Amino acid sequence: MKKKFLSVLLCLLMTASVIAGCGNTSSDSSENSGAPEEESSGEEEAADTTDSDGSTEGKNTFVDGGTELSLWTFQELHVGFYTEMADKWNEENPDQPINLTVTTGESHSVQNKLLVACQSGEGTPDIADIEVGYYGSFLKDGYLLPLNDVVAPYEEEVVMSRIEMYGDDEGNYYGIDFHVGASVCYYNMDIMDEAGVDPATIVTWDDYVEAGKIVLEKTGKPMCAVETTDLFLPQLMLLEKGVQYVDDEGNPNINTKEHAEVLDYIREMINLGICEIAPGGYFHAEEWYGHLNDGGVASLSMPLWYMGRFTDYCEDLNGKMAIYEVPVWNEGDTRAVLQGGTGTSVIKYTEHEDLAKEFLAYAKLSEEGNEYIWNTLGFDPIRTSLWTDPDITEDPDNKFLQYFQTNPFDILNANGTDLTAPDISGGYSATYSVLVSTTYANAFESAVDEDAKELLTNEQASVIYDP
């Protein structure tokens, strides 16, 4: 067990910045919306505090006699969501009220602290947000409780792939996500119009490359960018080929011919000048946001939850961006791929298992929770009834619908609920650490002349995974 723990911990430490998911580190977010603490008879208003280690806390409105629950998250934006949902829970369930304390901090630190607490069995929260890049480590060692019983009432109303991906081979699932995370292509229509290219005509990656050549010739702008410290573009292209980063047994599986084909395809786009290395190395860097906002690139393939990055960091692109389906390898292939994610889970050491599970399902799967997730966070909701509700899809006051020229719900309705999800089981966390720390930096920067298959063989050999 000691060897296994050290192996997992080393893999976590190798990941200097895990960005895969609906959130980034807490520094890449707005302040949460807790109200200041007030004295009152029998009730105490929600409060936010900052601890000496830099972590912050938010609380819902105190209810006398309420059960104390704790929740850890890595994203400040999630604090307001959970505390508001706790207040709504208390309104609807006065017979079992909760007093929820939500603690947030820098992503890497929170996930490491959670792992250590789970390993020791001491100091764990009742509920935790776990980023997709880390999730396999917690699932593999049995630190999470199955949620099948509390999810069952919602199964016909939500995108189950966003729950089943946080599961095991026995049909149990342990996490619930915030969003679908459907991958789309964002186009800067000022650039596309100047080039005379209609994104609606782009179906395949070959179409995309040909369009990129025209865009480069007419505007001098690259068509897209690729990260060196994250994996969104290569993962998207690989999932479209039906290939995962781990095999059916959960073992690292990055030295495949399909992965080599993806690397070579992106390398060729770079050589043509239609793809660039993202400034800052990834799509959540300050340098990248400035470059994107300045119209430095014509398009970007990312999940729908990235809409909030545009509204938060790219004010100058307001009204200029359009959302279309992602390109595919062959016409007729599925254009329904999901990426990123946060599996919110109940930790097995909780003393309030039933209540923690019921609150989690209510927060993440109810209409109230999904409306907040869409209207405030800008995440594509996993509750499908919202996709066809005109009060949601045609809301003139919604800032995300105002910002983009096209409607994201059109893509969700076109692709349906049968989405291809990443397999995050077994050695995914360890594999992810290598991919974002060395593999893609080597493939697109330092070792661009190395044969792709040989490079991937060497990279796989460096994955530390103890099944």
Sequence and secondary structure as in RCSB ss.txt:
>XXXX:A:sequence
MKKKFLSVLLCLLMTASVIAGCGNTSSDSSENSGAPEEESSGEEEAADTTDSDGSTEGKNTFVDGGTELSLWTFQ
ELHVGFYTEMADKWNEENPDQPINLTVTTGESHSVQNKLLVACQSGEGTPDIADIEVGYYGSFLKDGYLLPLNDV
VAPYEEEVVMSRIEMYGDDEGNYYGIDFHVGASVCYYNMDIMDEAGVDPATIVTWDDYVEAGKIVLEKTGKPMCA
VETTDLFLPQLMLLEKGVQYVDDEGNPNINTKEHAEVLDYIREMINLGICEIAPGGYFHAEEWYGHLNDGGVASL
SMPLWYMGRFTDYCEDLNGKMAIYEVPVWNEGDTRAVLQGGTGTSVIKYTEHEDLAKEFLAYAKLSEEGNEYIWN
TLGFDPIRTSLWTDPDITEDPDNKFLQYFQTNPFDILNANGTDLTAPDISGGYSATYSVLVSTTYANAFESAVDE
DAKELLTNEQASVIYDP
>XXXX:A:secstr
 HHHHHHHHHHHHH S    SS   TTSS           SSEE   EEE TTS EEEE  EETT EEEEEEES 
HHHHHHHHHHHHHHHHH TTS EEEEEEE  HHHHHHHHHHHHHHTSS  SEEEEEHHHHHHHHHTT B   HHH
HGGGTTTB THHHHTTB TTS B  B S   BEEEEEEHHHHHHHT  GGG  BHHHHHHHHHHHHHHHS  SEE
E SS  HHHHHHHHHTT  SB TTS B    HHHHHHHHHHHHHHHHTSEEE TTSSTTSHHHHHHHHTT  SEE
EEEGGGHHHHHHH GGGTTTEEEEE  BSSTTS   BB   EEEEEBTT S HHHHHHHHHHHHHSHHHHHHIII
II    SBGGGGG HHHHT TT HHHHHBSS HHHHHHHH S  B    STTHHHHHHHIIIIIHHIIIIITTTS
 HHHHHHHHHHT     
